[in-house]
Amino acid sequence: MDETTPAPAPSGDKARKRLFIKTYGCQMNVYDSDRMRDILHPLGYESSDTPDNADLVILNTCHIREKAAEKVYSELGRLKPLKEARAAAGGSMTVTVAGCVAQAEGAEIQRRAPVVDLVVGPQTYHKLPELIANVHRGRGEGLDTEFEVEDKFDSLAVPERQVDGYTAFVTVQEGCDKFCTFCVVPYTRGAEWSRPVDQVTAEVRQLAAKGVREITLLGQNVNAYHGAAPAADAAAGDVWGLGQLVRHLALIGGIERIRFTTSHPRDMDEDLIQAFADTPKLMPYFHLPVQSGSDKILKSMNRNHTAAEYLATIKRLREVRPDIAISGDFIVGFPGETEADFEATLDLVRQVNHAACFSFKYSRRPGTPGSAMFGQVDEAVKTERLARLQALLSEQQVAFNRSMIGKRLPVLFEREGRNAGQIAGRSPYLQSVHCDGPVSLIGEIAEVEILNASQNALGARLVPKETRAA
C-alpha cells in the first residue's frame, strides 16, 4: 500500500466519520458525488445530511451558469464558523471544493477562501483518499486539477457502487470537442473520451445485482460515445457507438429501462436512431438540445447544425418511434439575437412540440468566445423573451401530460408519495406519476391508468392485475 494512502478504518461506530457532499448542477455531478462517496466509504466515511458535524465536507460545483463561483464562496462563508467550532471543540473538518468551479478557479478559491483545505478537479477526484491523507499530514498542496480522465475511470472500476434506490446514473463519456461559444465544458472537463464497453458493462451488472432497474447513461456529449468494443467480441482497436452500447446493456438481467443524456445534434447517427425502434428497454424520451431556432445564432454559437437539420432529426426519430417524447434546451438573448431570431426559436418550438424543456437567459462565462462578442443583449430584453418562451414551453408540457389522461402506462415505482398510502414513480416519458398503492410495489414496474395531469406530474390508479397488458 502506498504510504500516502490511509488504511481502511476498522469496523465499529467509533471508527466511522461523517461525510457531507453538496452537489450543484448537472446529472454528471450527481454521478461524480456518488462515486466520491463510493471511494471514501471503505475509509470510514458515512454520509450525513448536514455539514454541521461533518468530518469532511465536499462542495461538488458547476460552472455553467453565471455567478456559480459566488454561490460557492457564499457556502464557504457558512462553513467557516462550523469549521472553527469543530476545531474549538477539539475536532476537525476538512473542506474540499470539487467539480468544474474547482477546475476553472482553483487557485483563486485557495486565495479567497482559506477555509478550503483541498481543491479537486472533476477528473482527479479518484485521488481523494490520497489527497485527504496528505492534507491531514500537512503534506498536501491542496490543489489537484489535472486532466486524467482515463486514469480516473481505471481507478473507479474497483470500488463498489453504494446504491440507494432503483435508478442510477452511469457516466459513459466525458468532455467535449464542440467548443460552442457560450460553453465552459471543454475547458473544465477536457476533450471527449469514452469508457470501454467492458468497464461500463461491469458497472451496470453490479448495479443490477444491487436491485437497480433503470440506468441513465451520462455524457457531456453522450451520443458521441466511441468506447473500446468488448474484448471478447471484437478485434483490437474496434469501437462501439452509443446505439451498440445500449443494445448490449439491454441484455443485462434486471435492467428494465435505459435512458441517456445529454446528446448533441451533430452526433446523431442512424444506428442510434434505430436503437429507439429495436430496443424496447430504451425509453421513448429523448433530450436533444438545440439552443436556438435561428441559423444565424446557431452559427454564432458554433453549433455546426441548422434548424432544418435539427428538425429533420426529430422527424426521423418520430418515424421509427412514433410515441417518442422530445425535450431540449434553449438559450435566449445570445449576443446578436434580434427579435426575428427569437421568433425563429418560437417557430421551431411550435414545430417540434416538446414534452419538456429547459430554457435560460444567456449567461456570460469568462474565457468563452461568447463573453467577448459584440451585440450583448440587454438584460430586460432577455428576461422578456425568456418569459414568452417559457409560456409556450409550459403550454406544450401541460398539453403533453394531459394527452396521457385515459392511457395505461407502465410506471417504475421508486418511493412513497407525499400522502399516506401513496406511491410515486416515473413513466416511460420521465413524468412523475403518483397513485394509491402498497409499498411492496416500490422497485417494481406496474401498469397504471392516468386520471389527471398537471404541468409537473400525473395522477393515476393502479390497473388490477387481471386486466393488465401482457
C-alpha positions as CSV (number, residue, x, y, z in Angstrom):
1,M,0.0,0.0,0.0
2,D,1.3,3.5,-0.9
3,E,2.5,5.3,2.2
4,T,0.2,8.3,1.4
5,T,-2.9,6.2,1.2
6,P,-4.7,5.7,4.5
7,A,-5.6,2.2,5.5
8,P,-9.3,1.4,5.7
9,A,-10.8,2.3,9.0
10,P,-11.7,-0.6,11.4
11,S,-15.3,-1.6,11.7
12,G,-17.4,-0.1,14.5
13,D,-19.3,3.1,15.1
14,K,-16.4,4.9,16.7
15,A,-14.3,4.4,13.6
16,R,-16.9,6.0,11.3
17,K,-16.6,9.5,10.1
18,R,-19.2,11.8,8.7
19,L,-19.2,13.0,5.1
20,F,-21.4,15.8,3.7
21,I,-21.5,16.4,-0.1
22,K,-23.4,19.3,-1.6
23,T,-23.9,18.8,-5.3
24,Y,-24.5,21.7,-7.8
25,G,-25.6,21.4,-11.4
26,C,-25.9,18.5,-13.8
27,Q,-26.5,14.8,-13.5
28,M,-22.8,14.2,-14.2
29,N,-22.1,16.0,-10.9
30,V,-24.7,13.8,-9.2
31,Y,-22.8,10.7,-10.5
32,D,-19.5,12.2,-9.5
33,S,-20.7,12.8,-6.0
34,D,-22.0,9.2,-5.7
35,R,-18.6,7.9,-6.8
36,M,-16.8,10.1,-4.3
37,R,-19.0,8.5,-1.6
38,D,-18.1,5.1,-3.0
39,I,-14.3,5.6,-2.8
40,L,-14.5,7.2,0.6
41,H,-16.8,4.6,2.2
42,P,-14.1,2.0,2.7
43,L,-12.1,4.6,4.6
44,G,-14.8,5.0,7.2
45,Y,-16.9,7.8,5.8
46,E,-20.7,7.6,6.2
47,S,-23.0,10.1,4.5
48,S,-24.5,12.9,6.5
49,D,-27.5,15.1,5.6
50,T,-25.9,18.2,7.2
51,P,-22.5,19.8,7.3
52,D,-22.9,20.7,11.0
53,N,-20.9,17.8,12.4
54,A,-19.2,16.6,9.3
55,D,-15.6,15.5,9.3
56,L,-15.3,16.0,5.6
57,V,-17.4,18.5,3.5
58,I,-17.2,18.4,-0.3
59,L,-18.8,21.1,-2.5
60,N,-19.2,19.5,-5.9
61,T,-19.5,22.5,-8.1
62,C,-20.9,23.5,-11.5
63,H,-19.6,26.3,-13.7
64,I,-22.3,26.5,-16.4
65,R,-24.4,29.4,-15.0
66,E,-23.3,32.9,-14.2
67,K,-22.3,33.6,-10.6
68,A,-21.7,29.9,-10.0
69,A,-18.5,30.6,-8.2
70,E,-20.1,33.3,-6.0
71,K,-22.6,30.7,-4.8
72,V,-19.6,28.5,-3.8
73,Y,-17.9,31.4,-1.9
74,S,-21.2,32.1,-0.1
75,E,-21.4,28.4,1.0
76,L,-17.8,28.5,2.1
77,G,-18.6,31.5,4.3
78,R,-21.3,29.5,6.0
79,L,-18.9,26.6,6.6
80,K,-16.2,28.8,8.1
81,P,-17.8,29.1,11.6
82,L,-18.7,25.5,11.6
83,K,-15.1,24.5,11.0
84,E,-13.9,26.9,13.7
85,A,-16.4,25.5,16.1
86,R,-15.3,21.9,15.4
87,A,-11.7,23.0,16.0
88,A,-12.5,24.7,19.3
89,A,-14.2,21.5,20.5
90,G,-11.1,19.5,19.7
91,G,-12.3,18.1,16.4
92,S,-11.6,18.9,12.7
93,M,-13.5,19.5,9.4
94,T,-11.8,19.1,6.1
95,V,-13.3,21.4,3.5
96,T,-13.0,20.3,-0.2
97,V,-14.1,22.1,-3.3
98,A,-14.6,19.7,-6.3
99,G,-16.0,19.9,-9.8
100,C,-15.9,22.5,-12.6
101,V,-15.6,25.6,-10.5
102,A,-12.6,24.0,-8.8
103,Q,-11.2,23.2,-12.2
104,A,-11.7,26.7,-13.6
105,E,-10.8,28.8,-10.5
106,G,-8.8,26.5,-8.2
107,A,-6.0,29.0,-7.4
108,E,-8.5,31.8,-6.8
109,I,-10.5,29.6,-4.5
110,Q,-7.4,28.9,-2.4
111,R,-6.6,32.6,-2.3
112,R,-10.0,33.9,-1.4
113,A,-11.2,31.1,0.9
114,P,-8.6,30.0,3.4
115,V,-11.3,27.7,5.0
116,V,-10.7,25.4,2.0
117,D,-8.2,22.6,2.6
118,L,-8.4,20.9,-0.8
119,V,-9.4,21.8,-4.4
120,V,-10.0,18.8,-6.7
121,G,-11.0,19.0,-10.4
122,P,-13.6,16.6,-11.9
123,Q,-11.0,14.4,-13.5
124,T,-9.0,13.8,-10.3
125,Y,-11.5,13.1,-7.5
126,H,-10.4,9.5,-7.6
127,K,-7.3,10.6,-5.7
128,L,-9.4,11.9,-2.8
129,P,-8.1,9.3,-0.3
130,E,-4.5,10.1,-1.0
131,L,-5.1,13.9,-1.1
132,I,-7.1,14.0,2.1
133,A,-4.4,11.9,3.8
134,N,-1.7,14.4,2.6
135,V,-3.8,17.3,3.9
136,H,-4.2,15.7,7.3
137,R,-0.4,15.1,7.5
138,G,0.4,18.6,6.4
139,R,2.0,17.4,3.2
140,G,-0.7,18.3,0.6
141,E,-0.5,21.3,-1.7
142,G,-4.3,21.4,-1.6
143,L,-4.8,21.7,-5.4
144,D,-5.2,18.9,-8.0
145,T,-7.0,19.8,-11.2
146,E,-5.0,17.9,-13.9
147,F,-7.0,16.2,-16.7
148,E,-6.6,12.4,-16.1
149,V,-10.0,11.1,-17.2
150,E,-8.7,7.6,-18.3
151,D,-6.8,7.2,-15.1
152,K,-9.9,8.2,-13.1
153,F,-12.1,5.6,-14.6
154,D,-9.5,2.9,-14.2
155,S,-9.4,3.7,-10.5
156,L,-13.2,3.9,-10.1
157,A,-13.6,0.5,-11.7
158,V,-12.6,-1.0,-8.3
159,P,-14.8,0.3,-5.5
160,E,-18.3,-1.0,-5.3
161,R,-21.2,1.4,-6.0
162,Q,-23.3,2.3,-3.0
163,V,-26.9,2.0,-4.2
164,D,-29.8,3.8,-2.7
165,G,-32.9,3.2,-4.9
166,Y,-33.9,1.6,-8.1
167,T,-32.4,4.0,-10.6
168,A,-28.8,5.0,-11.2
169,F,-26.6,7.2,-13.3
170,V,-23.7,5.7,-15.2
171,T,-21.1,8.0,-16.8
172,V,-20.0,6.5,-20.2
173,Q,-18.5,9.6,-21.9
174,E,-16.9,12.8,-20.7
175,G,-15.6,16.0,-22.2
176,C,-16.5,18.0,-25.3
177,D,-14.8,18.8,-28.6
178,K,-17.6,21.0,-29.9
179,F,-16.5,24.4,-28.4
180,C,-19.8,26.1,-28.5
181,T,-19.0,29.7,-27.9
182,F,-21.3,30.0,-24.8
183,C,-20.0,26.9,-23.0
184,V,-17.2,26.3,-20.5
185,V,-17.3,22.5,-20.6
186,P,-14.4,21.9,-23.0
187,Y,-12.2,24.0,-20.6
188,T,-13.4,22.3,-17.4
189,R,-14.0,18.7,-18.5
190,G,-11.4,18.4,-21.3
191,A,-11.6,16.6,-24.6
192,E,-14.2,13.9,-25.5
193,W,-13.3,10.5,-24.0
194,S,-15.3,7.3,-23.8
195,R,-15.2,4.5,-21.3
196,P,-14.6,1.0,-22.7
197,V,-17.7,-1.2,-23.1
198,D,-16.4,-3.8,-20.8
199,Q,-15.9,-1.3,-18.0
200,V,-19.4,0.2,-18.4
201,T,-20.9,-3.3,-18.6
202,A,-19.2,-4.3,-15.3
203,E,-20.6,-1.3,-13.5
204,V,-24.1,-1.8,-14.8
205,R,-24.0,-5.5,-13.9
206,Q,-23.0,-4.5,-10.4
207,L,-25.9,-2.1,-10.2
208,A,-28.4,-4.7,-11.5
209,A,-27.2,-7.1,-8.8
210,K,-28.0,-4.5,-6.2
211,G,-31.6,-4.1,-7.4
212,V,-31.3,-1.2,-9.9
213,R,-34.0,-1.4,-12.6
214,E,-33.3,1.7,-14.6
215,I,-30.0,3.3,-15.7
216,T,-29.3,6.6,-17.3
217,L,-26.1,6.8,-19.4
218,L,-24.4,10.2,-19.0
219,G,-22.0,12.2,-21.0
220,Q,-21.4,15.8,-21.9
221,N,-22.0,14.6,-25.5
222,V,-23.2,11.1,-24.7
223,N,-24.1,10.3,-28.3
224,A,-20.5,11.0,-29.3
225,Y,-19.7,7.8,-27.4
226,H,-17.0,5.7,-29.1
227,G,-15.8,3.2,-26.5
228,A,-13.5,0.3,-27.0
229,A,-15.5,-2.7,-28.0
230,P,-15.8,-5.8,-25.7
231,A,-12.5,-7.7,-25.6
232,A,-14.3,-11.0,-26.2
233,D,-16.5,-9.9,-29.1
234,A,-14.3,-7.7,-31.3
235,A,-10.9,-7.2,-32.8
236,A,-8.4,-5.0,-31.1
237,G,-9.0,-1.3,-31.9
238,D,-12.7,-1.7,-32.7
239,V,-15.0,0.9,-31.1
240,W,-18.7,0.9,-30.5
241,G,-21.2,3.7,-30.8
242,L,-23.9,4.5,-28.3
243,G,-26.6,2.5,-30.2
244,Q,-24.4,-0.6,-29.9
245,L,-23.7,0.1,-26.2
246,V,-27.5,0.5,-25.5
247,R,-28.3,-2.8,-27.2
248,H,-25.5,-4.6,-25.3
249,L,-26.6,-3.2,-21.9
250,A,-30.2,-4.1,-22.6
251,L,-29.2,-7.8,-22.4
252,I,-28.2,-7.5,-18.7
253,G,-30.8,-9.2,-16.5
254,G,-32.6,-7.0,-14.0
255,I,-32.1,-3.8,-16.1
256,E,-35.5,-3.0,-17.5
257,R,-35.1,0.6,-18.6
258,I,-32.3,2.6,-20.3
259,R,-32.1,6.3,-20.9
260,F,-29.2,8.6,-21.9
261,T,-28.4,12.3,-21.8
262,T,-27.2,14.8,-23.0
263,S,-26.9,14.5,-26.7
264,H,-25.7,16.8,-29.5
265,P,-27.5,17.1,-32.8
266,R,-24.1,16.8,-34.7
267,D,-23.6,13.3,-33.2
268,M,-26.9,11.7,-34.2
269,D,-26.5,8.7,-36.5
270,E,-28.9,6.2,-38.0
271,D,-27.8,3.4,-35.7
272,L,-28.7,5.3,-32.6
273,I,-32.0,6.4,-34.1
274,Q,-32.7,2.7,-35.0
275,A,-32.0,1.7,-31.3
276,F,-35.2,3.5,-30.4
277,A,-37.0,1.2,-32.8
278,D,-35.4,-2.1,-32.0
279,T,-34.6,-1.9,-28.2
280,P,-37.8,-1.9,-26.1
281,K,-35.8,-1.2,-22.9
282,L,-34.7,2.2,-24.4
283,M,-37.3,4.6,-23.1
284,P,-39.2,6.7,-25.6
285,Y,-37.9,10.0,-24.2
286,F,-35.1,11.9,-25.9
287,H,-33.4,15.1,-24.7
288,L,-31.7,16.8,-27.7
289,P,-30.7,20.4,-27.1
290,V,-31.0,22.8,-30.0
291,Q,-30.4,26.2,-28.1
292,S,-31.9,28.4,-30.9
293,G,-34.1,28.2,-33.9
294,S,-32.1,30.9,-35.8
295,D,-29.5,29.7,-38.2
296,K,-27.6,33.0,-37.7
297,I,-27.4,32.4,-33.9
298,L,-26.6,28.7,-34.3
299,K,-23.7,29.7,-36.4
300,S,-22.5,32.3,-33.9
301,M,-22.8,29.6,-31.2
302,N,-20.7,27.3,-33.3
303,R,-23.3,24.6,-33.1
304,N,-22.5,23.4,-36.7
305,H,-26.0,22.4,-37.5
306,T,-29.0,24.3,-38.9
307,A,-32.6,24.5,-37.6
308,A,-33.7,22.4,-40.6
309,E,-31.2,19.7,-39.9
310,Y,-32.4,19.5,-36.3
311,L,-36.0,19.3,-37.4
312,A,-35.0,16.5,-39.8
313,T,-33.5,14.5,-37.0
314,I,-36.7,14.9,-34.9
315,K,-38.8,13.8,-37.9
316,R,-36.6,10.7,-38.4
317,L,-36.9,9.8,-34.7
318,R,-40.7,10.0,-34.9
319,E,-40.7,7.9,-38.0
320,V,-39.0,5.0,-36.1
321,R,-40.7,5.6,-32.7
322,P,-44.0,7.5,-33.2
323,D,-44.6,7.8,-29.4
324,I,-41.2,9.3,-28.7
325,A,-41.3,12.4,-26.4
326,I,-38.8,15.2,-27.2
327,S,-37.2,17.6,-24.7
328,G,-34.5,20.2,-25.3
329,D,-32.5,23.2,-24.1
330,F,-32.9,26.8,-25.2
331,I,-30.8,29.9,-24.6
332,V,-32.4,33.3,-25.2
333,G,-30.5,36.6,-25.6
334,F,-27.3,35.2,-27.1
335,P,-25.2,38.1,-28.4
336,G,-26.6,39.4,-31.7
337,E,-30.1,37.9,-31.2
338,T,-32.7,40.0,-32.8
339,E,-36.5,39.8,-32.4
340,A,-36.6,38.0,-35.7
341,D,-34.0,35.4,-34.4
342,F,-36.1,34.9,-31.3
343,E,-39.3,34.5,-33.4
344,A,-37.4,31.7,-35.3
345,T,-36.8,30.0,-32.0
346,L,-40.5,30.2,-31.1
347,D,-41.4,28.8,-34.6
348,L,-39.0,25.8,-34.1
349,V,-40.6,25.1,-30.7
350,R,-44.1,25.1,-32.3
351,Q,-42.9,22.6,-34.9
352,V,-41.3,20.2,-32.5
353,N,-44.0,20.3,-29.8
354,H,-41.9,19.4,-26.8
355,A,-42.8,17.2,-23.8
356,A,-40.5,19.2,-21.5
357,C,-37.7,21.7,-21.9
358,F,-35.0,23.7,-20.0
359,S,-34.6,27.3,-21.0
360,F,-32.2,30.0,-19.8
361,K,-31.1,33.6,-20.4
362,Y,-27.7,33.7,-22.0
363,S,-25.0,33.9,-19.2
364,R,-21.6,35.3,-20.0
365,R,-18.9,32.8,-18.9
366,P,-15.4,34.3,-18.5
367,G,-13.0,32.8,-21.1
368,T,-15.6,31.8,-23.6
369,P,-15.8,33.4,-27.0
370,G,-19.4,34.5,-26.4
371,S,-18.5,36.6,-23.4
372,A,-16.4,38.9,-25.7
373,M,-18.9,39.2,-28.6
374,F,-20.4,42.4,-29.7
375,G,-24.2,42.8,-29.5
376,Q,-24.7,41.7,-25.9
377,V,-28.5,41.7,-25.4
378,D,-30.0,43.9,-22.7
379,E,-31.0,42.0,-19.5
380,A,-34.5,43.3,-19.6
381,V,-34.9,42.1,-23.2
382,K,-33.6,38.6,-22.3
383,T,-36.0,38.5,-19.3
384,E,-39.0,39.4,-21.5
385,R,-38.0,36.9,-24.2
386,L,-37.5,34.1,-21.7
387,A,-40.9,34.7,-20.3
388,R,-42.5,34.3,-23.7
389,L,-40.5,31.2,-24.5
390,Q,-41.3,29.6,-21.2
391,A,-45.0,30.3,-21.5
392,L,-45.1,28.4,-24.8
393,L,-43.0,25.6,-23.5
394,S,-45.2,25.3,-20.4
395,E,-48.3,25.2,-22.6
396,Q,-46.8,22.3,-24.6
397,Q,-45.7,20.4,-21.5
398,V,-49.2,20.7,-20.0
399,A,-50.8,19.5,-23.3
400,F,-48.4,16.6,-23.5
401,N,-49.2,15.5,-19.9
402,R,-52.9,15.9,-20.5
403,S,-52.7,13.7,-23.6
404,M,-51.8,10.9,-21.2
405,I,-55.2,11.0,-19.5
406,G,-57.1,7.8,-20.0
407,K,-54.0,5.9,-21.2
408,R,-52.3,3.0,-19.5
409,L,-48.6,3.4,-18.8
410,P,-46.0,1.2,-17.1
411,V,-44.6,3.0,-14.1
412,L,-41.4,2.2,-12.2
413,F,-42.3,3.0,-8.6
414,E,-39.4,4.4,-6.7
415,R,-40.6,5.8,-3.4
416,E,-43.6,6.6,-1.1
417,G,-45.7,9.5,-2.1
418,R,-46.4,12.7,-0.2
419,N,-49.7,11.5,1.1
420,A,-50.4,8.4,3.3
421,G,-50.9,5.3,1.2
422,Q,-49.5,6.9,-1.9
423,I,-46.5,5.6,-4.0
424,A,-44.7,7.5,-6.8
425,G,-42.5,6.8,-9.7
426,R,-41.7,7.6,-13.3
427,S,-43.5,6.9,-16.6
428,P,-41.5,5.9,-19.7
429,Y,-41.6,9.6,-20.7
430,L,-39.9,10.6,-17.4
431,Q,-43.1,12.1,-16.0
432,S,-43.6,11.9,-12.2
433,V,-46.6,9.7,-11.5
434,H,-48.4,9.2,-8.2
435,C,-51.2,6.9,-7.1
436,D,-52.5,5.0,-4.2
437,G,-50.8,1.6,-3.8
438,P,-48.9,-0.7,-1.5
439,V,-45.2,0.0,-0.6
440,S,-44.5,-3.6,-1.8
441,L,-44.7,-2.2,-5.4
442,I,-41.7,0.1,-4.8
443,G,-38.9,-1.1,-7.0
444,E,-41.4,-2.8,-9.4
445,I,-42.9,-1.8,-12.7
446,A,-46.7,-1.8,-12.7
447,E,-49.4,-0.6,-15.1
448,V,-51.5,2.4,-14.2
449,E,-54.3,4.3,-15.8
450,I,-53.7,8.1,-15.9
451,L,-56.6,10.0,-14.3
452,N,-55.3,13.6,-14.2
453,A,-52.4,15.7,-15.2
454,S,-50.6,19.0,-14.3
455,Q,-47.5,20.6,-15.7
456,N,-45.2,18.5,-13.4
457,A,-47.0,15.3,-12.5
458,L,-49.6,12.7,-13.4
459,G,-52.2,11.3,-11.1
460,A,-53.2,7.6,-11.7
461,R,-54.8,4.5,-10.4
462,L,-53.3,1.0,-10.4
463,V,-54.7,-1.3,-13.0
464,P,-55.9,-4.5,-11.5
465,K,-53.6,-7.4,-12.3
466,E,-56.2,-9.4,-14.1
467,T,-56.7,-6.6,-16.6
468,R,-53.1,-5.5,-17.2
469,A,-51.5,-5.8,-20.5
470,A,-49.4,-8.9,-21.0
